Amino acid sequence: MKPQRIFITGGSSGIGKATLELLKQEGAQLAFCGLEENLVKEVSQGLEIPAICVNLSTEDGVLEAHQFAEDCLGGIDVLINNAGGALAKPFEALTRADFEYMYALNAIAPARLSQLVLPHFRQKGQGDIINIGATGAHYGFKTGTAYASSKSALANISKCMATELREHNIRVMHIDPSRAFDEPTRAKGQLTYSDIAQMIVAVLKMERNAFVPEMSVWATNPF
């Protein structure tokens, strides 16, 4: 993988942290953001990767994250929209604020960050955006209305972006992981965060004449 300037949202834990670790091994120039200050600081210092603590559910947070990445990296070659959140609540208990928070974090923030990197991508004639969704976006489940519908919105945003931007040599790839776990705590057969990180790196390594617009990652036998 050629050295690239990569910004990852939600890099302080889970899939984001595993992806940072793998991309550092690949020689990428990295920066990331996260929400929880103690975790952001711990990962930043441990991996020696610059980071910022922001709330991406707000427009100010989105703008601050993008500016930080530009300042640290001198431009962005790859944007990985990994940050997200889940809210489990019975349908009748959901408030307007619940819906607005889930959509702001899981759908609007990735879309806005993508818009912000596009001028640079167009100027240099290429770029990659990876949006991390969830398999739960494609089926309904109890207490999942706000979360699943926001991830479903992200999947459709990704499809529209991919169709609209590929003629400009800009690849938009959407990855829906099934439930993943940290390696030490997972049961046999379950997905790990590093499994998803490996898929992210794999699609980035593809020659630029091809890309995978949408894929799901399942555990082979989690039961």
Contacts in CASP RR format, 6 or more apart in sequence:
PFRMAT RR
TARGET T0000
AUTHOR 0000-0000-0000
METHOD contacts of the structure
MODEL  1
MKPQRIFITGGSSGIGKATLELLKQEGAQLAFCGLEENLVKEVSQGLEIP
AICVNLSTEDGVLEAHQFAEDCLGGIDVLINNAGGALAKPFEALTRADFE
YMYALNAIAPARLSQLVLPHFRQKGQGDIINIGATGAHYGFKTGTAYASS
KSALANISKCMATELREHNIRVMHIDPSRAFDEPTRAKGQLTYSDIAQMI
VAVLKMERNAFVPEMSVWATNPF
1 26 0 8 1.000
1 27 0 8 1.000
1 28 0 8 1.000
1 201 0 8 1.000
1 204 0 8 1.000
1 205 0 8 1.000
3 27 0 8 1.000
3 28 0 8 1.000
3 29 0 8 1.000
4 28 0 8 1.000
4 29 0 8 1.000
4 77 0 8 1.000
4 78 0 8 1.000
4 204 0 8 1.000
5 28 0 8 1.000
5 29 0 8 1.000
5 73 0 8 1.000
5 74 0 8 1.000
5 75 0 8 1.000
5 76 0 8 1.000
5 77 0 8 1.000
5 78 0 8 1.000
6 23 0 8 1.000
6 28 0 8 1.000
6 29 0 8 1.000
6 30 0 8 1.000
6 31 0 8 1.000
6 73 0 8 1.000
6 76 0 8 1.000
6 77 0 8 1.000
6 78 0 8 1.000
6 79 0 8 1.000
6 80 0 8 1.000
7 30 0 8 1.000
7 31 0 8 1.000
7 32 0 8 1.000
7 33 0 8 1.000
7 65 0 8 1.000
7 69 0 8 1.000
7 73 0 8 1.000
7 76 0 8 1.000
7 78 0 8 1.000
7 79 0 8 1.000
7 80 0 8 1.000
8 16 0 8 1.000
8 19 0 8 1.000
8 20 0 8 1.000
8 23 0 8 1.000
8 30 0 8 1.000
8 31 0 8 1.000
8 32 0 8 1.000
8 33 0 8 1.000
8 80 0 8 1.000
8 82 0 8 1.000
9 32 0 8 1.000
9 33 0 8 1.000
9 34 0 8 1.000
9 56 0 8 1.000
9 65 0 8 1.000
9 80 0 8 1.000
9 81 0 8 1.000
9 82 0 8 1.000
9 83 0 8 1.000
9 84 0 8 1.000
9 109 0 8 1.000
9 110 0 8 1.000
9 113 0 8 1.000
10 16 0 8 1.000
10 32 0 8 1.000
10 33 0 8 1.000
10 34 0 8 1.000
10 35 0 8 1.000
10 82 0 8 1.000
10 83 0 8 1.000
10 84 0 8 1.000
11 17 0 8 1.000
11 19 0 8 1.000
11 20 0 8 1.000
11 32 0 8 1.000
11 33 0 8 1.000
11 34 0 8 1.000
11 40 0 8 1.000
11 43 0 8 1.000
11 51 0 8 1.000
11 82 0 8 1.000
11 83 0 8 1.000
12 32 0 8 1.000
12 34 0 8 1.000
12 35 0 8 1.000
12 36 0 8 1.000
12 39 0 8 1.000
12 40 0 8 1.000
12 42 0 8 1.000
12 43 0 8 1.000
12 51 0 8 1.000
13 36 0 8 1.000
13 39 0 8 1.000
13 43 0 8 1.000
14 180 0 8 1.000
14 182 0 8 1.000
14 193 0 8 1.000
15 82 0 8 1.000
15 132 0 8 1.000
15 177 0 8 1.000
15 180 0 8 1.000
15 193 0 8 1.000
15 196 0 8 1.000
15 197 0 8 1.000
16 32 0 8 1.000
16 80 0 8 1.000
16 82 0 8 1.000
16 193 0 8 1.000
16 197 0 8 1.000
17 43 0 8 1.000
17 193 0 8 1.000
18 192 0 8 1.000
18 193 0 8 1.000
18 194 0 8 1.000
18 196 0 8 1.000
18 197 0 8 1.000
19 80 0 8 1.000
19 82 0 8 1.000
19 196 0 8 1.000
19 197 0 8 1.000
19 200 0 8 1.000
19 201 0 8 1.000
20 30 0 8 1.000
20 32 0 8 1.000
20 43 0 8 1.000
20 47 0 8 1.000
20 49 0 8 1.000
21 47 0 8 1.000
21 194 0 8 1.000
21 197 0 8 1.000
22 194 0 8 1.000
22 197 0 8 1.000
22 198 0 8 1.000
22 200 0 8 1.000
22 201 0 8 1.000
23 30 0 8 1.000
23 197 0 8 1.000
23 201 0 8 1.000
24 30 0 8 1.000
24 47 0 8 1.000
24 49 0 8 1.000
26 201 0 8 1.000
28 78 0 8 1.000
29 73 0 8 1.000
30 47 0 8 1.000
30 49 0 8 1.000
30 50 0 8 1.000
31 49 0 8 1.000
31 50 0 8 1.000
31 51 0 8 1.000
31 52 0 8 1.000
31 68 0 8 1.000
31 69 0 8 1.000
31 72 0 8 1.000
31 73 0 8 1.000
32 40 0 8 1.000
32 43 0 8 1.000
32 44 0 8 1.000
32 49 0 8 1.000
32 50 0 8 1.000
32 51 0 8 1.000
33 40 0 8 1.000
33 51 0 8 1.000
33 52 0 8 1.000
33 53 0 8 1.000
33 54 0 8 1.000
33 56 0 8 1.000
33 65 0 8 1.000
33 68 0 8 1.000
33 69 0 8 1.000
33 83 0 8 1.000
34 40 0 8 1.000
34 51 0 8 1.000
34 52 0 8 1.000
34 53 0 8 1.000
34 54 0 8 1.000
34 83 0 8 1.000
35 53 0 8 1.000
35 54 0 8 1.000
35 55 0 8 1.000
35 56 0 8 1.000
35 83 0 8 1.000
36 53 0 8 1.000
37 53 0 8 1.000
40 51 0 8 1.000
40 52 0 8 1.000
40 53 0 8 1.000
41 51 0 8 1.000
41 53 0 8 1.000
43 49 0 8 1.000
43 51 0 8 1.000
44 50 0 8 1.000
44 51 0 8 1.000
50 68 0 8 1.000
50 72 0 8 1.000
52 64 0 8 1.000
52 65 0 8 1.000
52 68 0 8 1.000
54 61 0 8 1.000
54 62 0 8 1.000
54 64 0 8 1.000
54 65 0 8 1.000
54 68 0 8 1.000
55 61 0 8 1.000
56 62 0 8 1.000
56 65 0 8 1.000
56 83 0 8 1.000
56 84 0 8 1.000
56 104 0 8 1.000
56 105 0 8 1.000
56 109 0 8 1.000
56 113 0 8 1.000
57 101 0 8 1.000
57 104 0 8 1.000
57 105 0 8 1.000
57 109 0 8 1.000
58 104 0 8 1.000
59 112 0 8 1.000
62 109 0 8 1.000
62 112 0 8 1.000
62 113 0 8 1.000
62 116 0 8 1.000
63 116 0 8 1.000
65 113 0 8 1.000
66 113 0 8 1.000
66 116 0 8 1.000
66 117 0 8 1.000
69 75 0 8 1.000
69 76 0 8 1.000
70 76 0 8 1.000
75 120 0 8 1.000
76 117 0 8 1.000
76 120 0 8 1.000
77 127 0 8 1.000
77 128 0 8 1.000
78 127 0 8 1.000
78 128 0 8 1.000
78 129 0 8 1.000
78 130 0 8 1.000
78 204 0 8 1.000
79 113 0 8 1.000
79 114 0 8 1.000
79 117 0 8 1.000
79 128 0 8 1.000
79 129 0 8 1.000
79 130 0 8 1.000
80 129 0 8 1.000
80 130 0 8 1.000
80 132 0 8 1.000
80 200 0 8 1.000
81 109 0 8 1.000
81 110 0 8 1.000
81 113 0 8 1.000
81 114 0 8 1.000
81 129 0 8 1.000
81 130 0 8 1.000
81 131 0 8 1.000
81 132 0 8 1.000
82 130 0 8 1.000
82 132 0 8 1.000
83 105 0 8 1.000
83 109 0 8 1.000
83 110 0 8 1.000
84 105 0 8 1.000
84 106 0 8 1.000
84 109 0 8 1.000
84 132 0 8 1.000
85 102 0 8 1.000
85 105 0 8 1.000
85 106 0 8 1.000
85 147 0 8 1.000
86 147 0 8 1.000
87 98 0 8 1.000
87 101 0 8 1.000
87 102 0 8 1.000
87 144 0 8 1.000
87 146 0 8 1.000
87 147 0 8 1.000
88 143 0 8 1.000
88 144 0 8 1.000
88 147 0 8 1.000
89 98 0 8 1.000
89 143 0 8 1.000
89 144 0 8 1.000
89 145 0 8 1.000
89 146 0 8 1.000
90 142 0 8 1.000
90 143 0 8 1.000
91 143 0 8 1.000
91 145 0 8 1.000
94 145 0 8 1.000
94 146 0 8 1.000
98 146 0 8 1.000
99 146 0 8 1.000
99 150 0 8 1.000
102 146 0 8 1.000
102 147 0 8 1.000
102 149 0 8 1.000
102 150 0 8 1.000
103 146 0 8 1.000
103 150 0 8 1.000
103 153 0 8 1.000
105 150 0 8 1.000
106 133 0 8 1.000
106 147 0 8 1.000
106 150 0 8 1.000
106 151 0 8 1.000
106 153 0 8 1.000
106 154 0 8 1.000
107 150 0 8 1.000
107 151 0 8 1.000
107 153 0 8 1.000
107 154 0 8 1.000
107 157 0 8 1.000
110 131 0 8 1.000
110 154 0 8 1.000
110 157 0 8 1.000
111 154 0 8 1.000
111 157 0 8 1.000
114 129 0 8 1.000
114 131 0 8 1.000
114 161 0 8 1.000
114 172 0 8 1.000
117 127 0 8 1.000
117 129 0 8 1.000
118 165 0 8 1.000
118 170 0 8 1.000
121 127 0 8 1.000
121 168 0 8 1.000
121 170 0 8 1.000
122 168 0 8 1.000
122 170 0 8 1.000
125 168 0 8 1.000
125 169 0 8 1.000
125 170 0 8 1.000
126 169 0 8 1.000
126 170 0 8 1.000
126 208 0 8 1.000
127 169 0 8 1.000
127 170 0 8 1.000
127 171 0 8 1.000
128 170 0 8 1.000
128 171 0 8 1.000
128 172 0 8 1.000
128 173 0 8 1.000
128 204 0 8 1.000
128 211 0 8 1.000
129 161 0 8 1.000
129 170 0 8 1.000
129 171 0 8 1.000
129 172 0 8 1.000
129 173 0 8 1.000
130 172 0 8 1.000
130 173 0 8 1.000
130 174 0 8 1.000
130 175 0 8 1.000
130 200 0 8 1.000
130 203 0 8 1.000
130 204 0 8 1.000
131 154 0 8 1.000
131 157 0 8 1.000
131 158 0 8 1.000
131 172 0 8 1.000
131 173 0 8 1.000
131 174 0 8 1.000
131 175 0 8 1.000
132 175 0 8 1.000
132 177 0 8 1.000
132 196 0 8 1.000
133 151 0 8 1.000
133 154 0 8 1.000
133 155 0 8 1.000
133 174 0 8 1.000
133 175 0 8 1.000
133 176 0 8 1.000
133 177 0 8 1.000
134 147 0 8 1.000
134 148 0 8 1.000
134 151 0 8 1.000
134 176 0 8 1.000
134 177 0 8 1.000
135 176 0 8 1.000
135 177 0 8 1.000
135 178 0 8 1.000
135 216 0 8 1.000
135 218 0 8 1.000
136 148 0 8 1.000
136 151 0 8 1.000
136 176 0 8 1.000
137 148 0 8 1.000
137 149 0 8 1.000
137 151 0 8 1.000
137 152 0 8 1.000
137 154 0 8 1.000
137 155 0 8 1.000
137 176 0 8 1.000
138 152 0 8 1.000
138 155 0 8 1.000
138 176 0 8 1.000
139 148 0 8 1.000
140 148 0 8 1.000
141 148 0 8 1.000
154 174 0 8 1.000
155 174 0 8 1.000
155 176 0 8 1.000
155 214 0 8 1.000
158 172 0 8 1.000
158 173 0 8 1.000
158 174 0 8 1.000
158 213 0 8 1.000
158 214 0 8 1.000
159 174 0 8 1.000
159 213 0 8 1.000
159 214 0 8 1.000
161 172 0 8 1.000
162 171 0 8 1.000
162 172 0 8 1.000
162 173 0 8 1.000
162 174 0 8 1.000
162 211 0 8 1.000
162 213 0 8 1.000
162 214 0 8 1.000
165 171 0 8 1.000
165 172 0 8 1.000
166 172 0 8 1.000
166 211 0 8 1.000
169 208 0 8 1.000
171 208 0 8 1.000
171 211 0 8 1.000
172 211 0 8 1.000
172 213 0 8 1.000
173 203 0 8 1.000
173 211 0 8 1.000
173 212 0 8 1.000
173 213 0 8 1.000
173 214 0 8 1.000
173 215 0 8 1.000
174 213 0 8 1.000
174 214 0 8 1.000
174 215 0 8 1.000
175 196 0 8 1.000
175 199 0 8 1.000
175 200 0 8 1.000
175 203 0 8 1.000
175 214 0 8 1.000
175 215 0 8 1.000
175 216 0 8 1.000
175 217 0 8 1.000
176 214 0 8 1.000
176 215 0 8 1.000
176 216 0 8 1.000
176 217 0 8 1.000
177 191 0 8 1.000
177 196 0 8 1.000
177 216 0 8 1.000
177 217 0 8 1.000
178 191 0 8 1.000
178 216 0 8 1.000
178 217 0 8 1.000
178 218 0 8 1.000
178 219 0 8 1.000
178 222 0 8 1.000
179 190 0 8 1.000
179 191 0 8 1.000
179 219 0 8 1.000
179 222 0 8 1.000
180 190 0 8 1.000
180 191 0 8 1.000
180 192 0 8 1.000
180 193 0 8 1.000
180 195 0 8 1.000
180 196 0 8 1.000
181 187 0 8 1.000
181 190 0 8 1.000
181 191 0 8 1.000
181 192 0 8 1.000
181 193 0 8 1.000
182 192 0 8 1.000
182 193 0 8 1.000
183 192 0 8 1.000
183 193 0 8 1.000
183 194 0 8 1.000
186 192 0 8 1.000
187 222 0 8 1.000
189 219 0 8 1.000
189 220 0 8 1.000
189 221 0 8 1.000
189 222 0 8 1.000
190 219 0 8 1.000
190 222 0 8 1.000
191 217 0 8 1.000
191 218 0 8 1.000
191 219 0 8 1.000
191 222 0 8 1.000
195 217 0 8 1.000
196 217 0 8 1.000
199 215 0 8 1.000
199 217 0 8 1.000
203 211 0 8 1.000
203 212 0 8 1.000
203 215 0 8 1.000
206 212 0 8 1.000
END
